[in-house]
Amino acid sequence: MKGKKVKVKIWEEDNIKWTHDMIFEKDCILIGDNNYLNNVQLTKQMFDKANDGGSDSAKQDYFIEVIHNDTSVKSAVMPVSVDAERTRVESGDSATMVEKTKLKTKNCGGKYCIDKNSPPSELIREINIRLAGFGGNVPTDKFTDRTEKMIKQFQRDYMKVPETGKVCGNVLKAIDEFQSKFTIDFTEIKCKCKKCTGFGTGKYGEEKQKSNIAELNRKYEYPGVHRSLLWGFRALNFYISNKEKNLNYTIKCIFSGYRCWNDNLANNRNSTNHMGKAIDIHFNKNGQRTQSIEDMEKIRDKVIIPHMGGQLRWGKNDKFSVEPTRKAHKKEFIATTWIHLDVRQFQIGYLEDKYFAKDTAKLNGKNIVALAMELGFNNTCSCMGTGNSSTTDKANEIKNDRVDPKTLVTSQRGKDFIKDWEKYHKMPYNDSEGYATIGYGYLLAYKSYKNLTKSEVEKTDITWKEFKEGITKERALEIFEDKVKKYEKAMYRDVTVKLYQHEFDALVSLLFNCGPDFLKNRKAPKLYNSLLNEKYEDAANEFLDITNDGTGGLIKRRKAENDMFLNNNYDSTN
């Protein structure tokens, strides 16, 4: 097997087979007869990821799986506790030396599958919400023709397995996988008025669920953004990023999410779409934001309408709707350089408050496999009748190739990693170099904050009032996002070799800490030369020397960035 490409996974074992938590995954080339990876450390972040809050939450059981084509090798179970000493496994007595088995799928023959013959249930409702972007659907608890069509599309496009239109354990598992791959940043979605909590104050509550008021004219501020809309956005992200489509687009951001009445009045608007029912999305083309109407129409006509079941304008009920790019009527709203997506045409029963979310926890809900078990679908969860997406997903194989960095943006995991190291500071402070800083590592000047004048502060992105009274977390996040984009542009300018997403994120983190011209000015020549010569491991190891003569915090951060670059491990414990 030496020189073969394999997938290595570390799992935390649960009592129920299909709820095992995967805490680590990496594609690699075997470098020896019995050596898969170098120096993979179990971290607190991994431990917390698998912590189910059980009776003995300080202990867990782990096993390792190595997959090559259709063959899986699994190790014995290894107990792990938070206070355990590091254990060395002696050569010749490895826990992974167990028999190899062909990957098998258990098939219930349709006996326990969820299909059109199944009674209504909350599990079906969650399936309809979470797969809404695969053909379009509403949050009904019934398994309808649209549900069947949607599941077939999910199986065909995302899972790459035969289409059955039925839900077994493999589909539920793939839904959870889909959720983890395409995250939602609620800081982009919140209202920017700075007067409400981010999702209005529930104004005009007397109009809630009033069937005699058209949805277009209903003034009610919904308590969040519709879950089906945001899960649909996830599907849009999947289709846009699918290399098989050759679209060369990526999602830049949700530019406009919630807009309450305070925001409307301040900007002379009267539309209520953005009070929970709509989002406006900006896109990159080849790494740079596109404002082309033709590009918006291409995304609309090649992705949203055919794949998401969307419609142009608002002709039919219970469909995603897209604003036109050109006017057909004098008073018509149009979206010229962005995509406006909404659920305004959902019938009133599908616009109840319970379908709106204001944070990730409410949006995602419970792990759907765990929810299915809780609702009594144990046999359904155990059936893998149509194949396992994690071993047959061709889209994942394509995604595992390095790509032009100009097609990448910093992932949410990458942003969270940087924020964990920078920390949020409401008031200005001096960093380890004695330089004035505020928010999430925003550098104000190369001098102490105590010596900054009003004129110097007003040359930065914050106001004198924010400097004196403090900066809100929301404002700090806005500045953080702008700063990340600055370093992405530096990456596009200076890095000409292909990268994995986690390599891109590690380099952005390095630049965030060292400056946008760090590579351009060759302040780390060995790193830069190794990178441009595609000596990726050598480049990653040069991270460890960029510590400002051994500053403790920088030593830890460089080790974490090195681990991210080499092992796709986003450990921000510090």
PyMOL commands that set and color helices and strands:
alter all, ss='L'
color gray80, all
select helices_A, chain A and resi 17-19+44-49+122-130+145-159+169-181+186-189+205-207+227-241+243-245+261-266+293-308+348-350+353-355+360-364+368-374+378-382+389-392+394-399+405-407+412-422+449-451+454-457+464-469+473-494+501-514+525-532+536-545+552-567
alter helices_A, ss='H'
color red, helices_A
select strands_A, chain A and resi 5-12+21-29+59-68+71-74+78-81+100-102+225-226+249-256+278-285+288-290+311-312+321-322+339-342+356-357+425-430+436-439+442-445
alter strands_A, ss='S'
color yellow, strands_A
deselect
rebuild
show_as cartoon
